[in-house]
Amino acid sequence: MVGSVGNGLLDLGGREKVEPLPKEFDPEEIVDSLLHSESNIVGKEEDGTSRKIVLGRNVHTMCLEVKEPEADDEITGEREAYMAGVLARYRRSLIDRTKHHLGYPYNLDFDYGALIHLQHFSINNLGDPFIESNYGVHSRQFEVGVLDWFARLWELEKNEYWGYITNCGTEGNLHGILVGREVFPNGILYASKESHYSVFKAARMYRMECVKVATLVSGEIDCTDFRAKLVQNKEKPAIININIGTTVKGAVDDLDLVIQTLEENGFKDRFYIHCDGALFGLMMPFIKRSAMEFWAGTKSDVQEAYRKCECVRDATIMGSRNGHAPIFLWYTLNRKGYRGFQKEVQKCLRNAHYLKNRLKEAGIGVMLNELSSTVVFERPKDEDFIRQWQLVCEGNIAHVVVMPNVTIEKLDYFLRELLEKRSHWYQEGTISPPCLAAEIGEANCFYWCDGLDVRRLIRTPLAYCIFLEFVDSICSGCETRA
């Protein structure tokens, strides 16, 4: 869940055009230049070597300057008119960005107009939602109601859980991993290489030893590699991050196999599991086959970890928390209910399969994990197109996350633009699309067939039609048809 929404780089100031990032902007060059800056030396290691840290770089790509009001602004009203104009242009940009939003797991289909009257209050939930404070302008009653709703969703009794509403998924990971470290102070954090970056951020923040585990082509944790890493560190307890939907491929780790691997290698009663719910933690209970199978195996482990953590004094990462967020959640849960969410989950999965099938029909390599609405496909060659649709890319692949606001009409609009652009990128076969066998598997890569480079056979859509039957006959297990 995870990532920052791309921006439209629109000129909202009305005064001066803001230059966008260069097309060949290389973050590694920025980091390299910062690492060689003396201002980033913040201390010494025990062996006397310098320890450096990169805090970031102030790269102004767009900025709306804050200006002091003129003396006669209250009379002329120019300041109010200027701000109203800026906000109006900003709203138009949001409408356009929402129209072309496909790469991030945000549901943009909502209406909280009924709650606008609450914006006049500074609602702050201080600390533990189950402990009252003297600050009376809070929404704890809404927060606990939301927490109880999720407890029922995951079949937990009211007295079997503790939690709070975080500001974001990163804070959830920071808290979950912190609890693991409190339970096992000398434990090693194990996380698949496709885990969200906040997991590794937590390891750095808490000075934890962290071991990256390889993944399968699907994006799931590779338990063979996990076993090998565990054997190398048998003397220390294991703290494991389990993904319920990885960032790029939407893969769900096999929890049963992870627990089995731990117990078979001498870690029984010496491990703590944090589940990164990401996107699919909410969606999974509404998929009949998987929901309770996943959680049934973890309930006893969750309860045991809960008992071990009762001694943890600090409850939340952030002392002050947004009190409006629980009200928005409470309002949404009451309006939709379990059945409403079930319909939305089914819609997301149905539309994700629609997109996958359309891409396959067009001869584009594509992958969709069974428990996912994240469609992974060939990375577009045009960076402007990627920015326009706010796609998340990694190497040769990109993805679309199908959320409730992503309709068939929107997907068709995206597909029309993609196929039109693609016909120019690969026209007349002078440039071939990349082989994605390494990224999404041989069976999902259109241009790989048992080691034969199909790009030499298929150069254009017309050639694809001519040679389709031939390709089918030489492919063993490579899906080339919808």
VMD Tcl script that draws the C-alpha trace (Angstrom):
set ca {
  {0.00 0.00 0.00}
  {2.12 1.91 -0.73}
  {3.86 4.64 -2.59}
  {3.37 8.22 -3.32}
  {0.88 9.41 -5.87}
  {2.47 10.97 -8.89}
  {1.71 14.62 -9.57}
  {0.49 16.34 -12.67}
  {3.22 18.99 -12.63}
  {0.62 21.59 -13.51}
  {1.23 25.32 -13.31}
  {-1.17 26.21 -10.51}
  {0.47 29.42 -9.43}
  {-0.65 31.33 -12.46}
  {2.46 33.50 -12.33}
  {5.42 31.41 -13.35}
  {5.86 28.10 -15.14}
  {7.38 25.43 -12.94}
  {9.83 23.13 -14.68}
  {9.15 19.38 -14.24}
  {11.79 16.84 -13.27}
  {14.18 16.01 -16.12}
  {13.16 12.89 -18.01}
  {16.51 11.28 -17.22}
  {16.34 12.19 -13.52}
  {18.53 9.65 -11.72}
  {17.96 9.38 -7.95}
  {21.21 7.42 -7.60}
  {23.19 10.41 -8.84}
  {21.50 12.59 -6.23}
  {22.28 10.09 -3.48}
  {25.88 9.75 -4.67}
  {26.42 13.51 -4.61}
  {24.95 13.73 -1.13}
  {27.10 10.91 0.19}
  {30.20 12.86 -0.81}
  {29.02 16.00 0.96}
  {30.74 16.73 4.29}
  {27.46 18.09 5.66}
  {26.10 14.56 5.75}
  {28.73 13.20 8.16}
  {26.81 12.78 11.41}
  {29.07 10.65 13.53}
  {31.71 7.97 13.89}
  {31.45 4.21 13.99}
  {33.13 2.22 16.74}
  {36.10 1.52 14.47}
  {36.60 5.24 13.86}
  {35.17 5.35 10.35}
  {32.77 8.10 9.40}
  {29.08 7.29 9.46}
  {27.03 9.12 6.84}
  {23.32 9.51 6.39}
  {21.29 10.91 3.49}
  {18.30 12.89 4.69}
  {17.14 13.81 1.20}
  {17.56 16.64 -1.24}
  {15.50 19.77 -1.58}
  {14.50 19.48 -5.25}
  {11.83 22.10 -5.99}
  {9.80 20.77 -8.91}
  {6.72 22.78 -8.04}
  {5.92 25.25 -5.30}
  {3.08 27.61 -4.45}
  {4.76 30.47 -2.69}
  {3.25 31.82 0.52}
  {3.18 35.60 0.33}
  {2.48 38.19 2.97}
  {-0.84 40.03 2.56}
  {-0.71 43.62 1.35}
  {-1.84 46.33 3.70}
  {-5.05 46.99 1.72}
  {-5.91 43.34 1.01}
  {-8.90 43.37 3.35}
  {-10.35 46.24 1.38}
  {-9.55 45.14 -2.16}
  {-10.12 41.43 -1.66}
  {-7.28 40.61 -4.07}
  {-5.71 38.08 -1.73}
  {-8.96 36.11 -1.34}
  {-9.53 36.19 -5.09}
  {-5.97 34.97 -5.73}
  {-6.30 32.07 -3.28}
  {-9.72 31.13 -4.67}
  {-8.22 30.99 -8.16}
  {-5.32 28.81 -7.03}
  {-7.65 26.39 -5.26}
  {-9.99 26.22 -8.26}
  {-7.10 25.33 -10.57}
  {-5.87 22.79 -8.03}
  {-9.31 21.17 -7.91}
  {-9.32 20.84 -11.69}
  {-5.91 19.19 -11.56}
  {-7.19 16.72 -8.96}
  {-10.10 15.81 -11.22}
  {-7.69 15.13 -14.08}
  {-5.25 13.18 -11.87}
  {-8.12 11.09 -10.51}
  {-9.30 10.35 -14.03}
  {-5.85 8.99 -14.90}
  {-5.05 7.14 -11.68}
  {-4.34 3.41 -11.94}
  {-1.03 2.53 -10.30}
  {-1.65 2.92 -6.56}
  {-3.95 1.09 -4.12}
  {-6.20 4.03 -3.28}
  {-9.97 3.91 -3.62}
  {-10.93 7.28 -5.07}
  {-14.66 6.56 -5.06}
  {-16.07 8.25 -1.94}
  {-18.20 11.14 -0.78}
  {-17.88 12.52 2.74}
  {-19.98 15.62 2.20}
  {-22.19 14.63 5.15}
  {-19.20 15.06 7.49}
  {-18.16 18.52 6.36}
  {-19.63 20.16 9.46}
  {-17.05 18.31 11.59}
  {-14.17 20.13 9.92}
  {-14.69 23.02 12.32}
  {-13.36 20.95 15.24}
  {-9.81 20.01 16.18}
  {-10.44 16.33 16.89}
  {-7.40 14.61 18.36}
  {-7.14 11.04 19.64}
  {-4.28 11.10 22.11}
  {-2.48 7.79 22.67}
  {-4.18 4.47 23.42}
  {-7.77 4.47 22.12}
  {-8.86 2.35 25.12}
  {-7.56 4.82 27.72}
  {-9.36 8.11 28.29}
  {-7.47 11.40 28.54}
  {-8.44 14.86 29.76}
  {-8.67 16.11 26.19}
  {-12.36 15.95 25.47}
  {-12.45 16.76 21.74}
  {-11.73 13.20 20.57}
  {-13.39 10.40 18.58}
  {-12.33 7.33 20.57}
  {-15.86 5.95 20.59}
  {-15.76 5.87 16.77}
  {-12.24 4.43 16.73}
  {-13.06 1.52 19.06}
  {-16.19 0.81 17.01}
  {-14.07 0.56 13.86}
  {-11.55 -1.69 15.61}
  {-14.33 -4.01 16.79}
  {-15.63 -4.21 13.22}
  {-12.27 -5.41 11.96}
  {-11.94 -7.81 14.88}
  {-15.23 -9.45 13.84}
  {-14.03 -9.53 10.24}
  {-10.95 -11.51 11.30}
  {-12.92 -13.63 13.81}
  {-11.32 -12.19 16.96}
  {-13.19 -11.66 20.20}
  {-13.32 -8.18 21.72}
  {-10.96 -9.16 24.51}
  {-8.50 -10.95 22.19}
  {-7.05 -7.96 20.38}
  {-5.53 -4.54 20.82}
  {-4.95 -1.94 18.16}
  {-5.42 1.61 16.97}
  {-6.00 3.48 13.72}
  {-2.67 4.56 12.27}
  {-1.92 7.41 9.89}
  {-0.77 5.02 7.16}
  {0.43 1.51 6.39}
  {4.02 2.45 7.16}
  {3.08 3.31 10.74}
  {1.32 -0.05 11.00}
  {4.53 -1.80 9.94}
  {6.62 0.31 12.30}
  {4.40 -0.64 15.23}
  {4.07 -4.32 14.37}
  {7.81 -4.79 13.96}
  {8.48 -2.77 17.13}
  {6.31 -5.22 19.08}
  {8.31 -8.07 17.59}
  {11.54 -6.49 18.73}
  {10.14 -5.94 22.23}
  {9.21 -9.63 22.43}
  {12.60 -10.75 21.06}
  {15.15 -7.93 21.61}
  {17.93 -9.91 19.93}
  {15.73 -11.34 17.16}
  {16.55 -11.12 13.47}
  {13.99 -9.58 11.12}
  {13.32 -11.71 8.03}
  {11.46 -10.13 5.11}
  {11.15 -11.05 1.46}
  {12.92 -8.78 -0.97}
  {9.53 -7.71 -2.34}
  {8.30 -6.44 1.03}
  {7.36 -2.78 1.32}
  {10.28 -0.43 1.88}
  {8.86 0.59 5.26}
  {9.75 -2.86 6.62}
  {13.44 -2.20 5.95}
  {13.02 1.35 7.21}
  {11.80 -0.11 10.50}
  {14.89 -2.33 10.70}
  {17.13 0.72 10.30}
  {15.17 2.79 12.81}
  {15.23 0.06 15.46}
  {18.83 -1.00 14.68}
  {17.67 -4.54 13.98}
  {19.61 -7.13 12.05}
  {17.62 -7.70 8.88}
  {17.86 -10.58 6.40}
  {16.29 -10.31 2.95}
  {14.75 -13.52 1.64}
  {14.41 -14.38 -2.05}
  {11.01 -14.63 -3.70}
  {9.31 -16.83 -6.25}
  {8.37 -15.42 -9.64}
  {4.90 -14.73 -8.24}
  {6.40 -12.43 -5.60}
  {5.74 -14.81 -2.69}
  {8.48 -15.50 -0.16}
  {10.72 -18.41 -1.20}
  {10.63 -20.77 1.78}
  {13.57 -22.77 0.47}
  {15.75 -19.68 0.73}
  {14.04 -18.78 4.00}
  {15.03 -22.17 5.43}
  {18.65 -21.63 4.38}
  {18.74 -18.19 6.03}
  {17.21 -19.54 9.24}
  {19.79 -22.33 9.48}
  {22.55 -19.73 9.33}
  {21.12 -17.91 12.37}
  {19.74 -20.66 14.60}
  {21.00 -19.04 17.80}
  {18.71 -15.98 17.46}
  {14.88 -15.80 17.47}
  {13.10 -14.95 14.22}
  {10.86 -11.94 13.58}
  {9.12 -12.45 10.25}
  {7.26 -10.02 8.01}
  {4.47 -11.77 6.09}
  {2.95 -9.98 3.11}
  {-0.75 -10.08 2.39}
  {-0.24 -8.49 -1.00}
  {3.26 -7.37 -2.01}
  {3.84 -3.86 -3.29}
  {4.51 -4.59 -6.96}
  {2.98 -8.01 -7.73}
  {0.26 -8.24 -5.08}
  {1.54 -11.63 -3.91}
  {0.29 -13.25 -0.69}
  {2.91 -15.17 1.29}
  {2.12 -18.76 2.28}
  {1.77 -18.37 6.05}
  {1.29 -22.08 6.76}
  {4.49 -22.93 4.90}
  {6.39 -20.16 6.72}
  {5.28 -21.48 10.13}
  {6.08 -25.05 9.07}
  {9.55 -23.95 7.97}
  {10.15 -22.23 11.30}
  {9.06 -25.19 13.40}
  {10.95 -27.76 11.33}
  {14.17 -25.81 11.83}
  {14.09 -25.46 15.60}
  {12.27 -22.14 15.99}
  {9.14 -23.39 17.76}
  {8.17 -20.77 20.40}
  {11.05 -18.60 19.18}
  {9.38 -16.58 16.45}
  {7.11 -13.59 16.05}
  {5.09 -12.93 12.89}
  {3.99 -9.50 11.69}
  {1.45 -9.56 8.85}
  {1.62 -6.55 6.55}
  {-2.05 -6.32 5.54}
  {-1.16 -3.88 2.75}
  {-4.12 -3.89 0.35}
  {-5.35 -7.45 0.55}
  {-5.63 -7.74 4.34}
  {-9.09 -6.18 4.04}
  {-10.07 -7.92 0.81}
  {-8.98 -11.44 1.71}
  {-11.77 -12.29 4.19}
  {-14.29 -11.76 1.40}
  {-12.74 -14.45 -0.82}
  {-14.48 -17.67 0.20}
  {-11.60 -20.11 -0.32}
  {-8.84 -18.19 1.36}
  {-10.11 -15.95 4.10}
  {-10.50 -18.08 7.18}
  {-7.91 -20.60 6.00}
  {-5.30 -17.87 6.29}
  {-6.38 -16.53 9.66}
  {-7.33 -19.85 11.31}
  {-3.69 -20.87 11.34}
  {-2.60 -17.61 12.91}
  {-5.13 -17.02 15.68}
  {-3.28 -19.05 18.29}
  {0.00 -17.43 17.30}
  {-1.55 -13.96 17.44}
  {-2.99 -14.62 20.89}
  {0.34 -15.96 22.16}
  {2.20 -12.89 20.86}
  {-0.45 -10.68 22.45}
  {0.14 -12.30 25.84}
  {3.89 -11.86 25.49}
  {3.46 -8.18 24.64}
  {1.31 -7.18 27.59}
  {4.39 -5.72 29.23}
  {4.92 -3.19 26.42}
  {4.31 0.22 28.02}
  {4.01 2.57 25.04}
  {0.87 1.99 23.04}
  {1.15 4.03 19.85}
  {3.89 5.32 17.58}
  {2.31 8.76 17.31}
  {1.09 10.36 20.53}
  {-1.42 12.62 18.79}
  {-3.51 11.05 16.05}
  {-6.01 12.38 13.54}
  {-9.41 12.18 15.20}
  {-11.29 12.73 11.95}
  {-10.01 9.51 10.33}
  {-11.93 7.12 12.65}
  {-15.15 9.04 11.95}
  {-14.63 8.74 8.19}
  {-13.98 5.01 8.57}
  {-16.96 4.51 10.88}
  {-19.19 6.36 8.39}
  {-17.98 4.21 5.46}
  {-18.29 0.91 7.33}
  {-21.86 1.74 8.37}
  {-22.85 2.72 4.85}
  {-21.36 -0.34 3.12}
  {-21.30 -3.10 5.70}
  {-19.82 -6.54 5.08}
  {-22.04 -7.21 2.08}
  {-21.10 -3.91 0.49}
  {-17.41 -4.65 0.82}
  {-17.91 -8.16 -0.51}
  {-19.51 -6.75 -3.65}
  {-16.64 -4.30 -4.09}
  {-14.02 -7.04 -3.67}
  {-15.78 -9.20 -6.26}
  {-15.95 -6.23 -8.61}
  {-12.22 -5.54 -8.21}
  {-11.27 -9.15 -8.93}
  {-13.65 -9.37 -11.87}
  {-12.29 -6.16 -13.42}
  {-8.70 -7.25 -12.77}
  {-9.31 -10.45 -14.73}
  {-10.93 -8.39 -17.49}
  {-7.80 -6.24 -17.79}
  {-5.54 -9.29 -17.72}
  {-7.51 -11.00 -20.50}
  {-7.58 -7.88 -22.67}
  {-3.81 -7.49 -22.36}
  {-3.30 -11.16 -23.28}
  {-5.53 -10.78 -26.31}
  {-3.32 -7.89 -27.41}
  {-0.21 -10.07 -27.15}
  {1.18 -8.35 -24.05}
  {2.87 -10.34 -21.30}
  {0.75 -10.13 -18.14}
  {0.45 -11.76 -14.71}
  {-2.31 -11.73 -12.09}
  {-1.81 -13.63 -8.85}
  {-4.76 -15.71 -7.67}
  {-5.39 -13.65 -4.53}
  {-4.83 -10.23 -6.02}
  {-6.29 -7.36 -7.98}
  {-2.83 -6.13 -9.05}
  {-2.26 -6.69 -12.76}
  {1.43 -6.83 -13.73}
  {2.40 -6.28 -17.35}
  {5.04 -5.01 -19.75}
  {6.39 -1.58 -18.81}
  {5.34 1.12 -21.30}
  {8.26 2.67 -23.20}
  {6.97 6.23 -22.86}
  {7.74 7.89 -19.51}
  {5.13 10.57 -20.19}
  {2.51 7.83 -20.56}
  {3.67 6.29 -17.29}
  {3.36 9.63 -15.50}
  {0.01 10.36 -17.14}
  {-1.51 7.14 -15.76}
  {0.57 7.22 -12.56}
  {1.81 3.68 -13.09}
  {4.16 1.99 -10.65}
  {7.15 0.52 -12.51}
  {10.03 -1.74 -11.56}
  {12.54 -2.76 -14.20}
  {10.68 -4.11 -17.23}
  {7.29 -4.36 -15.53}
  {4.51 -2.00 -14.50}
  {1.26 -2.62 -12.66}
  {-2.33 -1.47 -12.39}
  {-4.10 -1.87 -9.04}
  {-7.79 -2.39 -9.71}
  {-9.73 -0.61 -6.98}
  {-13.50 -0.04 -6.59}
  {-13.31 3.24 -8.52}
  {-11.64 1.52 -11.51}
  {-14.46 0.74 -13.89}
  {-14.52 -1.24 -17.14}
  {-14.92 2.08 -18.98}
  {-11.77 3.43 -17.35}
  {-9.84 0.27 -18.19}
  {-11.02 0.44 -21.81}
  {-9.88 4.08 -21.98}
  {-6.46 3.06 -20.63}
  {-6.21 0.09 -23.02}
  {-7.07 2.20 -26.05}
  {-4.31 4.66 -25.23}
  {-1.82 1.91 -24.38}
  {-2.40 -0.07 -27.58}
  {-2.32 3.05 -29.73}
  {0.98 4.15 -28.16}
  {2.37 0.63 -28.33}
  {1.74 0.40 -32.06}
  {4.13 3.36 -32.46}
  {6.72 2.05 -29.98}
  {7.07 -1.29 -31.81}
  {6.05 -0.32 -35.33}
  {7.23 -2.52 -38.21}
  {9.10 -4.77 -35.81}
  {12.19 -2.54 -35.66}
  {12.06 -2.75 -31.86}
  {10.83 -5.82 -30.01}
  {8.98 -5.81 -26.69}
  {11.06 -7.10 -23.77}
  {10.97 -10.71 -22.63}
  {9.40 -10.79 -19.16}
  {10.04 -14.46 -18.33}
  {12.36 -13.53 -15.46}
  {9.90 -11.04 -13.98}
  {6.51 -12.74 -14.39}
  {7.34 -16.31 -15.41}
  {7.67 -18.13 -18.69}
  {3.98 -19.03 -18.80}
  {2.99 -15.37 -18.61}
  {5.58 -13.97 -20.99}
  {4.25 -13.71 -24.51}
  {7.72 -13.55 -26.05}
  {9.26 -16.63 -24.45}
  {8.58 -20.21 -25.50}
  {10.88 -22.93 -24.16}
  {13.96 -20.81 -24.84}
  {12.82 -19.73 -28.31}
  {12.78 -15.96 -28.79}
  {9.36 -15.46 -30.33}
  {10.27 -11.86 -31.05}
  {12.09 -13.16 -34.12}
  {8.87 -14.74 -35.33}
  {6.29 -12.17 -34.34}
  {7.04 -8.61 -35.35}
  {3.62 -7.04 -35.86}
  {0.01 -7.71 -34.84}
  {-0.59 -9.04 -38.35}
  {2.29 -11.48 -38.02}
  {0.90 -12.51 -34.67}
  {-2.38 -13.51 -36.28}
  {-0.58 -15.43 -39.04}
  {1.73 -17.35 -36.74}
  {-0.60 -17.81 -33.77}
  {-1.34 -21.45 -34.49}
  {2.34 -22.13 -35.14}
  {3.35 -20.55 -31.84}
  {0.67 -22.55 -30.02}
  {2.06 -25.74 -31.51}
  {5.63 -25.14 -30.32}
  {4.77 -23.74 -26.90}
  {4.55 -26.17 -24.02}
  {2.87 -24.43 -21.13}
  {3.28 -20.90 -22.47}
  {-0.11 -19.19 -22.50}
  {-0.41 -17.11 -25.66}
  {-4.16 -17.01 -25.94}
  {-6.83 -15.40 -23.83}
}
mol new
graphics top color blue
foreach p $ca { graphics top sphere $p radius 0.5 }
foreach p [lrange $ca 0 end-1] q [lrange $ca 1 end] { graphics top cylinder $p $q radius 0.2 }
display resetview
